[in-house]
Each structure stands twice: as C-alpha cells, then as structure tokens.
Amino acid sequence: MINSALEAAITTASAEVFGGTLTPFKLAEIGDKNAIMATCKNLLFLTYDHSEADLPVIVRNTLAELPGGTAWRQGD
C-alpha cells in the first residue's frame, strides 16, 4: 500500500516540484525511494508512540529534520 501511495505522490508532486518542470519519471529518478519509505514508516510509527494531541507538533518537528526542513520551517 505504501508503494502505490508513493507512486501516486510522485505523479502529483511532479506538478509542484521546481514549478512543474520535472516529469514523474525524472522525479522518481531523483528521489531516494528507500529513504522515502524509511521516513514514511517512521512517521507511521509515530502514531503508535504519541497521543493524538501531541502528534501534530511531533510530525512537524520530524518533517523539519528532513533535508530542506530548515527552509520549510522558516517559510523559505
């Protein structure tokens, strides 16, 4: 299920990444599928370890630790 969601996300993201200049094929080449899958699983596991009330902040902080997260956090 995660694999099919990733494939769908690549297609959707290709319209947004770099102003839509990358095709889904190129974006799939650039992305590290193993790292993406590991991050996805890590985020899913957070749902087992944290309360519903705490989860949004923990997810935001986890996303901010990813590559590009500092710029995302600062709104760049």
Buried (B, 14 or more C-beta within 10 A) or exposed (E): EEEEEBEEBBEEBBEEBEEEEBEBEBBBEEBEEEEBEEBBEEBEEBEEEBEEEEBEEBBEEBBBEEEEBEEEEEEE
